[in-house]
Amino acid sequence: MMVWRKRLTLAVAAMLVLALLAPHGGRKAEAFTASNAKDAMDAFIAVFYDPAAKYFYTNSDHLIHPEHAHGPDGGLYTDFWWGAQLWETVMDAYERTGDPVYRALIDDVYAGFNLKYPDMMANKFNDDLGWWALASLRAYQLTGTAEYRNRGSLLFDRIYEEWDTSYYGGGIWWRRDAHDPNASSNAQKNVATNAPMVITAVKLYQATGDSVYLTKATQIYNWVKSKLVSGSKINDHLQGPGAGTVIDWDFSYNYGNYLGAAVSLYEATGNTAYIADANTAATYVINNMVSAQTLMYEGENDAPGFKMIFARNLNRLRTIGGQSQYLNFLQQNATQAWNHRRASDKIIGSDWLRPTGSSYVQSLAAAAGVSILQLTPPDNYTGYIAGNGAYEAENARRTLASGGGMINESTQGGYTGRGYVAGWNTSGTSLDFYVNQNAAGTRTITFRYAAGAGNASRYVRVNGVDVANNLSFSGTSGWGNWNTVTLAVPLNAGSNTIQLGYDSARGNGNFLNVDLLSGL
């Protein structure tokens, strides 16, 4: 499956945001109860698992939908890499509980996958194979079943055959059928293929004692760090002729995979430099890829699984790396996921900041919420989580109209987070901020903006009710000069939607760059 193309298509609108690791507003980040974790897993199994097929459905309604019609039976069941992630969700539950039901399910899911994919090697995507190599080695560590070790070893060795120094000084190719960047845009080397293989190689070293695996793990890691890491930023992939072009897409699972690789090498070597690398990657996400400290919505289909991979490896950094400072962040996100479950079936959707809707939910999205509940130690707090009150505009959900022109931009200085939403002046366009509050009441919110073209105005709607038809944003002396405007709004306890929109019929006009919603 063409994972990188889907990552770009499905997550391009979900840019990254700023929040602080330690909250400066709202209540302390806290978690949920152990019974919540059990209920979430029970609900997931009840809705998505087909015991006859020993396989998970793609969608909660057990129907095929065209936006992700990949996988066995025309897409009725989950595709290749989703299957590996859902298998790890089962392992998350087994590791938390030791429940023999989950132990049996580990074997059953593996058997079901092999029935649907009797020839795994027919898949030409090395990252797809890699997820199963990694999951197989984890299953071996948890169960001691030699078959899982053998499968992981077989897959790793096959993938490592794709290590090649003829382009980019090393790295494993993404696809086995695309090795010439001069001939194919599919010839790329990415984090998603290489970093998980570091973790897998360390697991093989631990399982076999063969130091060759540790040497390979270090080799792959060093290549990723030298070619795809720039300061605190983990870029997505290299492509193109010659030395290649770095494609700098930001996805939380790239950071999760890289920090997970660093944690594995620390575990194998004791070298604390790897913990420093892992902390840098973790902090970037916590500071930039969140909305009021909740992991950002990155899109549908493949994208909801990204934060599951990040959270799983962040928890490994917390436990294996001894970095307890991440506990509150994990707890807060677990609480947000659980608080926004659907009441009817307890299924968690793709956006942990807003209630799960009534439509079908994809299994990978639901599994992400379930997994973080399994990973995170509960502290029995069951209320709402407000976070730190900083909602970056570049991470807001948006409604676009034809010619809407709302884009993420970072060309002007002085912004917070990674950038701002630029240049929108078309009716029918809006930014939706999903805001959570501990208690109901009136709050004074602040929009940080630039209006270099002169005075602008927008409407503001809260939970579907208009609170300002034509809020004025006074012109600034340039697009790099920022100002603020405040407004008192009524908010409910729990989830709220604050919409900043453009409607010419209300008198709204002119261009506006929006940086941040704060004060909550």
N, C-alpha and C positions, 0 to 999 in steps of 0.2 A: 504494500500500500504506500501511496506517495505521501509519507508523513509530513515532510517539510512543507509541501505545498498546502496541506490542510492546516498546518500550524499557522502559516502566514494568513491564509484566507479566514480562518476562524477566530484568530486572536488579534488581527491587525488593529481593531478598534479599541482593544483593551490595553491602553498604555499604562505606564507605571506611575506610582504615587509615593508621596512622602509621609512617613509617620515616624515617631520616635520610639526607640526600644522600650524606654520607661514611660508610662503614661503620665501626662501632666494635667489631665482632666478626666472627669468621670470617676467611676469606682475602680479599684484595683481589679486587674484581669483575673478572673477566677474560672472554675470549671464546673463540672456536672457531677452526676452520681454514677456509680458502677452499674446500677440498674438501667440507666440511660444507655450506656454502651451496649449492654445486653439487648435491650429493646431495639436499638438501631440495627444490630446484626440480625436479630430474629426477623425484623421487618424486611431487611434486604433479602434474606434467604427466601422468605415467604413470597415476595413479589417477583424476584428475578430468577430464582433457581428452578430448573426443570430436572427433577430427580430421575426421570426416565432417561433423559438424554445425558445426564450428569454434566450439564452445561448451563451457562447463564444466558438469559434472553438479552438482546440488545436494548429493548425498551420495556418500560413498566407495563404497557398495555399489550405486550406480546404480539405486536404488529410490526410490519416492515415499513419504515419511513424513508423516503428517498434521500434525505440529507445525510444519512449514514447507512446506506444499504450495502455494508461490507460484512463479510463473515459467512459462516455456513448457512445453508438453506436460504440463500438469497439475502442474507442479512438479518434473518430472524434471530440468530444467535450471535454472540459477540465475536468480533474479528480477532486476529492473531495476537496483536499486542495488548488489546483490552483483556483478553483471556489471561495473560500473564499478570496483569495488574489485579484483576479480581481474585486470582489464585493467591496473590500476596495479601489481599484483604482477609481471606480465610486464614492465612498464616498469622496475620496481625491478631485476629480473634483467638487463635489457638495459643499464641505466645502470651496473650493477656490472661487466659483462663486455664489452659491445660485441659480443656473440656474434650473428652474422647469423641464427642460428636464432630467437633472441628478437626480432630485428628483423622477421623475417617473421611471427612470431606476433602482433606488435602489429597488423599489417594483417589477419591472419586473424580474430582475436578481434573486431575492429571489424566486419568483413564478416559474421561469424556473428551478431553482435548485431543488425545491421540486417535480416538475414533473419528473425529471430524477432520483431523489433519494427519493422516497416516504417514505422509512424507513431509516432515517439517522442512527439509532442505530444499523443497521446491520453492520456498519463499526466497525471493532474491534480495530482500532487505535485511542487511546485517543488523540494524537496530532492532527489528522485530525478533530475529533469532536471539539477539542479545538479551532481551527482556526475559525470554524463557531460560536462557543459560543462567542468568542471575537468580531467577525465582527457583530454578531446580536446585542450585547450590544452597539456597536458603532452606528449601524443603529438606535437603540432606542434613543440614545442621540441626534442624528441629526434630527430625524423625530417625536419623541414622540409616535410612533406606538407601542401599547401594545404588539402586536404579537411578535415583535422583542425582547422585554424585556422578554417575557414568554419563547421564544425559547432559549434565552441565559441562563436563569435561569435553564430550564430543562436540557440543555446540561451540564452546570457547575455542577449541582447536580449529574448527572450521572457520570461524569468524576471524581468528588471528591470521589465517592464511591471506587475508585481505590487507594486512599491514604492508605498506608500500612506501618506499623512499623516493620513487621516481618523480613524485610531485609533492610539494609542501614539506619536504624533509621528513616524512614519516606519516603516521596516522593510518587508521583503518577506513577503507572506503565505505560509504553509506550503502551502496548497492553493488552486488556482485557482477552486474551487467553494465556498469558505467565506470570506467577507469581512465577515460581520456577527456580532460576538461576542454580540450580544443574541439571535441566532437559532440559533447553532450553537456547540457546544463545540469543533468542529474549526477554528473561526476563531482561529488563533493565529499568532504570529510567533516564530520560534525561532532558536537559534544554528545548528542544523544546516542551515537554509536560507540564512541570511544570511552567516555567516562564510566558508564556502567560496566565496561569490560575490565576496568581497574578493580572495581569491587569484586567482580567474578573471579579474577585472577588471584586476588588475595584469599578469597574463600577456598579456591583450589589449593593454594599453598597451605592453608590451615588444614585442609582435609587430607592432603597427601604428604606434606612435608617436603615437597619438591621445590627447591629454591628457584628453579627456572620460572615458575609462575610469578614469584615475587619480582624477579628481574623484569619480566614482561609487564607486570603491573606498574612498576616504576617507570619503565620506558614509555608506556602509553600516557601515563600521568604527566610526565615531563613534556611530552609533545603537546598535549592539550594546554598545559600552562604556558608554554612558549608561543603557541600559535593562536590560541583562541581566548586567552585571558589578557585583559588590558586594565591594569590597576584593579579596581574593585568590580569591573564589568566582565561578565562571562558572555562572549559573543556566541552566535549560533553555529556558524560553519564557514569553511573556506571553499571557494569555487573559482573557476576561471583559469586561464592559461598562466604560465610562468609561475611566479611566487604566489599567485592566487589573490583573490579579493575577499577580505573578511566581511561577512554579512552579520550585522550587529543586532539582529532581532533579540529582544529580551523575553525570555520565557522562564517562569519560576522553576521548571524542571531542569533546565540547564544548570542553574545555580544549585539545585538540589543534587543533581548527579555529580557535579564537580565537588561539592562539599562532602558528599558521601564517599567519593573516591579518596579524598584527603583523609577522612576519618578512618577508612580501611587501611591506608598506608600507615597512619599513626598507630593503629591497633597492631599492625604487623611489625613495626620497627621501633616504636616509642619515640620517634622524632617529633618534637613539639612544633617544628616548623609547619607540619601538615595541619595542626590545629589552628595555627595562625591563618593559613590559607582558607580553611573551612570557615573560620569566624568572619573573614572578610566577605566571603560569598553570602553567608547567612545574613550579615548586617546589611548588605546591599538590598536584599529582598525586604527585610523588615523595615528599612528606611524608605524604600522606593516602590515596592510592589504590593502595597497595602492600601486600604481605605480605612482611616481611623483605626489602624492596627489589625484589621481583618484582611486576610489574604485576598487579593483582588480577583474579580471576575475576569477570566481571560478568554471567554467564548464558550461555544458548545462543541459537541462531538469529541475530538481528542483533547481539547483544551482543559476541561474540568479535571482531567487526570493529572495535570501538571502540578497542581498544588498538593495532591496526594503524595507524589514522589518527593516534593520538597519537604513536606511535613515528616514523612517517614525518615528521611535522611537527617533532618534537623533533630529529630528525636534521638537518632544514633549519635549525633554530635553531643547532645545533652548527656546521654548515658555513657557511651564508650569514651567520649572525649572529656567527660567531667565538666561540661559547660552548663551549669544549672541556671544561668541567666535566661535561658530560652524557655523555661518551664511556664512562666506566666503567659508568654506569647502563644504557646501551644494550647494552654488551657483556655485562653480567651477565644481562640479560633474554634476549639472543640465546642465551647458553649454556643458560639454564634451559629455553628452548623446545626446543632441540636435544636436551638431555639427557633430556627427557621424551617424545621421539618414540616411536612404536610400533615395536618391533623388526622386525615382519613386513614392513612396507611403508614405514617411515620417515616416516609421516604424523604431524603434530603436532596435538594436540587443543586444546581451548578453555581448559584450565587449565595454565599453564606451571609450576605447583608440583608437579604429580603426574603419574605416568605416564599416557600415553594408553591408554585401555581398548580392549577387543576389539570393541566395537560400532562401528557406522558413525560416521564423522566428517563434519561438514558442511564444505563447501568454503570458506566464509568463515572459519571457525575455523582450518582448515588453512593458508589463505593468510596469516593474520596471523603465524603462526610462520615461514613461508617468507619473508615480506617483511622481518621484522626481521633475519633472517640475511643478506639481500641488502644491507640498508642499513648494517650495522655493520661497520667494519673489524676483521678478526680479528687476534688476537695469539697464536694457536696454543696457548692453554691449553685442555686437553680434560678437566679434572677436574670435580669437583662444585663447586657454589656454595652456601654456607650463608647468605649475606646477613648482615644485622646481628642476627639472632636475636630480633627483635621481631615478634610475630604478634598483631595486634589482633583481639579477639574478634568485633567487628562485621563483620570480613571473613572469618571462618571459615565453612566450609560447614556446613550444619546439617541435621539430620534432625528432622522435625516429626511429632508424633502428633496425633490429633484432640484439639483443645483444648490443644495444646502451649504456646501463649502465648509463644513465644520472639520477642521483638521487639527491633529496634534502637532505642536511646533516647539522648538527650543532655540530659535535663532536670536531672540532678544534676551539680554541679560537680566538678572535680578529676579527671576522666577524662583518659586519653591518647587520641590520635587524634581521630576525629570523634564518638566515643560509646562505647557498651557494649551488650552483650546483656542484656536485662532480664527478670526476673520469671518464669523458667521453673521448673515444678515438676511435670511430667507424665512418667510412664513412657513410654519410647520416643523421648524427645527427646535430642538430643546436639549438641555442637559438634565438628567435625573440623578439626584444625589440620594442614596438610600442611607438614611440616618437613624441610628438607634439611640434611645434614651432610657435611662433608669426609671424615670418618673415623668408623668404628664406635667405640662406647664408651658408658660410662655418663655421663649428663648430669644435672645438677640443674636441674629446670625450676621456674619460679615462675608461679603464677596470681595476678593482681591482681584483687580482687573487693570487693564490698560485700554485707553480709548484714544489712540493717536490720531484718529480721523475726526475727532470732535465729540460733542455730547452724543450719547447713545442711550437707549432705554430697552427694557425687557419686562415681561410679566413674570410674576412668581406665583406658583400654585403649590399648596401644601396639602398632601393627602387628598388631592382632587378638588380642593376648594381654593378659589382665587384669593390671594391676600394682597396682591399689588398688580394692577393692570399695566402700569407704565412706570416701573421703577427707574429712576434717573441715574445714569452713570456719567458723571461730569467728565468732559474731555481732559485728557492728559497731554503733556507737552510733547510726547513721543511714545512710540510703542514699547520702548524700554523703560518708561516711567510708569510706576504702578501706584494705584490709589485704592481706597476701600470705600464701600458703601454698606450701611447696616440696615437691618429691618427686623422688627419684632414679629415672631411667628408662633402660632400655637402648635405644640407637638404632643403626641401621644406617648405613653409608656410603651417601650418596645419599638417596633419598626415604623418608620415614616418615610415618605417620599417628598423631597423638595425639588420642584421642577422650575428651572430657569429657562424661559422660552421666548421665541420671537413670533409675533403676530402683528402684521402691519395694520390690521383692522382695529387694534387697540392703540395705535399710535407708535408702536415699537419701531425703532429705526437705527441705522448706522451700524458700522462694524464694531466688534467688541472682542477683546481677548480676555479670557477668564482663567485665572491661575488657581484659585483656592476658595473653598467654602470652609469657614471656621467659626469658632465661638460656641460650639455645642458640647 
